[in-house]
Amino acid sequence: MTYSVVARDPDTGAFGVAVQSHFFSTGAVVPWVEAGVGAVATQAFSELSYGPLGLELMRGGDDSWEALRALVAADPGQATRQVAMIDNTGRAAAHTGDACVAHAGHRVGPGWSVQANMMRNATVPDAMAEAFVGEPGALADRLLAALDAAEAQGGDIRGQQSAAILVSSTAADGSVSAGTVLRLQVEDHERPLVELRRLLRMHRAYELMGRSLEHAQSGNLTDVVPRLEQALELAPDSSEIRFWLGCLLTLAGNPGGRPMLDELFAANPGWRDLIPRLVAAGVIPNLPGVAELLTGE
């Protein structure tokens, strides 16, 4: 009922899992990641414990195959399970039980595994592997390319419903730190992969906005406006990004900022009412005339 991909980025050490299924909220069941440890996808007639237990075993020193073999051996329902794991060395392991609903199968390569069950066509795993290996760019883009390839081959025989992507964090110096930097879930949607890509663009837009505002507050104004403009291109419907871009343009004396803010105020007067509060809190510089300049009053 599901197709997924697990991988480790060899350049950053980040782990990622992406999944789509004709099942409600697949992101709450299938994908598991832990920075510095590994990743797990547990699907078919999913046994949820494969996720935390697999990570625990790999955290304790087992490689992916050792962890997977131990859990499968102890599972009386292993014939119905489909599970993939990848460890911190990039070694991937996968299991497709004999009783998984056809078409079912997996492919394992250096740093990745793709797996699918209840597929319309048996070509899905090969197409996923080819897409993941052939896609350039960031890990998230490669993961989603594998999902798109699965759907292009017919995907889940029942259709689509939910999708998710998880990517673990890495420290700036290349060492791995704890946490998850990307967690996006589409719970119930006619076209969950399209929606997941929209959410990824939104995520990247808000990352750009966050870094821009941090630089602005520290007094480093270089490239702040261009970055906010880039963020708005990624998420053109975001009133949050539009608000901060309008404020910075207005403060800089750029005439493009005023109509941007006025349009937001007309749609929701709360944005205008927010400005004095931001000034009072020091989020916007508390200088004479700043609130009046931004509110236009």
N, C-alpha and C positions, 0 to 999 in steps of 0.2 A: 504493500500500500504506500510505499515511500521510496524516494531516491535521495541520496545524500552524498556528500564529499567531506572527507577529513584531510587536513594537510598541515604541514609545518613549513613556514617560510625559512629557507636556508639562509637568507641574508639577515633577518632580524630575530629569528628564533620564535616568532609569534606562531600560535596555533589557531586554526580556524575550522569551523564546521558550518556547512550550509545544507539546508534540507527543504524539500517540498513534499506535501502529501495531500491526498484527498481524505483529510481527517482534521478535526477541529484542534487548533492550537498545538501543532506538531512541535513548535519551538519549546514547549514546556516539557517535552518527553525525550526527544531524540538527541539534541546536541549538548555536549559537555566539554568544557575546556578549562585548563588551569595553566597559567604561565609558568614556565620552567619545568613542567611535569608532562603534559600531553593533552590529547583530545580523544573523545569517544563519541561514536554515533551508535545508538541502540534503537533498533526498529523492527519491522515485521510485526509479530505479536510481542511488542516491546516488553522487556523486563527492565524496569527503571533502574534497578540496582546496579546494572552493568556500568552506568555512568560513574557514580561516586566510588564504587568498589574498584573499577578499573583504574581510576585516577589514584586511588589510595595505594594500589599495588605498584603502579609505576612510580609514585612518589617514594615508595619504600625501596626501590631499586630494581624491580622487575622490568624487563623490556616488554614491548607491546605483545609479542607472541607468548611470553610466559604468563603475562596477566590474562590474556584472552583465553589461553588453554586452561588455566586454573578455573576461571569462571564458567566456561562452557562445560568442563568436566563435572562441576558441582550443580549444574542446572538440569533438572529433569525435563524441562521444556526446550532444551537446546535445539531440537529438530525444527522448531518453529521460529527460531530467532535469526536475526541478521544483525551482526555487530562488527564495527571497525574501530581500531585503536591505532594511535600513533604516539611514539614516545619521544623523549627529548633528544634522541640521536637522529630522529627522522625516520626511524624504522616503522613501517606500517604493517598491520596484521588485520585480517578480516575473516569472518565466519558467515557462511550462508547455510542454514540448516536444510536438511533434505526435505522437510515438510513445508518450506516456504512456498508461498503461492507463486506459480509461474506467471510471467517470466521472471526469474530471479537469478541474480549473479553479482559478482564483484570483480574488480580489477585492482591490483596493488602495484604501486611503483615507488621509486625512491622519494620519500617525503610526502606520499599521498595515497589515499585509497578512495575508490568510488564504489557504491553499492546501491542496488535497486531490487525491489520485489513488487509483484503484482503489476508488472509493466505490460503495456500493450504489445511491445515488440522486444525481442531478445537483443536488439542492437543498442539498447540504452547504455549499458555499462561501457562499451567500447567508445561510443560517442562522447560520453562524459570524460573518459580518460583523455581522449584526443583533444577535447576542448580545454581541459585544465592545463595540460602540458603545453598546448600551443598558444594560450592566452598570455600576452605580456602584461606587465604592470603590477599593481598592488595585489596582495593576497585576496582581499575581498572581491576584486574584479575577477580573479581567476576562479574563485569559488562559485560566483554567480554565473560565469560562463559555462561551468559544468552543469549547473541546473538548467540553464537555457537549452543546452545541447540535449539533455534528457527529454525535455518537453518537446523539442523539435522532432525527436524520434518517436513521439507518441505518448511518452510519460506514463503516469498512472492510468490504468485502463478505465478507472472510474472518473477521471478528470482531475481538477485542481480544487484546493480549498485553503490551505495554509502553508506558510513558509517562514523560515527563520535563518539568520546568520549570526554567529558568534565568532569574535576574534579576540584572542588574549592580548595583553599589553606587553610591551618591551621597554626597557629603560633607554634613555637617549644615547648612552655609551655603548649600547649593544648587548649589555647584560639583561637578563630577564627579571622583571619585577612582577609582583602579584597583581591580579585583577583582570578585568575584562574591559577593553576599550571600545568594543563595538558589540551591541546586543540589540538586534532589531527583529521583531516578530510581527507577522501578519497572521491574525488569528482565523479570519473567515472572510474570504474575498473571492470573487469570480476569477480574477487574474492576479493571484498572489505574487508571482514573480515580477510582474510589471510594478506592482505596489512596493515590493521589496526594493527594487532599484530606485524608485522615487524616494523611499525612506533613506536609502544610502546617500543619495544626493543631498537630502535635507541634513543628514548627519554631517556630511562634509562641509556644508554651508555653515552650520552652527559651530563647527570646529574653527573655521576661518573667522567667524564673527568673534568667538571667544578669545582667540589669540589677538585679534585686532584691538579689542577693547582692553585687554591686558596691557598691550603696548601703549595705547592711548593714555591709560591711567598712570603709567610709569613715566609719561612724558616723551616717549619715543613715538613720534607721529609719522615716521617714515613708512610709506606704503600702507598706512592704516586705511585710508579711503579706497585705494585700489583693491585692497583685500576685501573690504566690505562690498564693493561693487561686484567683485568676483563671487562673493557669497550670495548676493542677490540674484546673480545670473543662475546659480545653481538652484535657488529656492525663490523664484520670483513672486510667489504668493505670500511670503513670510512678512507679516507686518512688523515683527520684532526686528528683523534685519533692516527693513525699510526705515523704521524709527531711528535706529542708531546711526544709519547712514545720513538720514535727513538732519539729525542733530549735529553731527560732525561737519557736514557741508555748511550748515548755517553758521556754526561757530567760526568756521574758516572764511566766512564771507562769500561763499559760493552761492550764487543765486538759485542753483538747482535744489538747494535744501528746503527752501520755504514752501514751494508747492507740494513737495513730498510730505512735509509735516502737516500742512493744511488739509491734504487729502485724507491722512490718517485721522486727524481731529474730526473731520466731517463724518467719517464712518464710525468713529468711536471716541466721544469726548473724553473718555478715561485717559487716553494718551496725553492730552493737554493737562489734565489734572495731575498726572503722574510727575510731570516735570518739576514743579516746586518741591515735591517730596524727594526726588533724586538729588536736587541741589542741596536740600537740607541735610541729606545723608552723606553728602560729599562724593556721591557717585559721578555727578556732573559738577565741575568746579564751582564753588560757592563764591562767585565774584559779582560785583554790582552789575545789574542789568542783564545777567545771563538768563534768568528765568523768563524775563519779559521778552528777550530776543527770541528765545525758543518757542514760547507760547504764542508770540505775535500779539500780545496784549499790552 
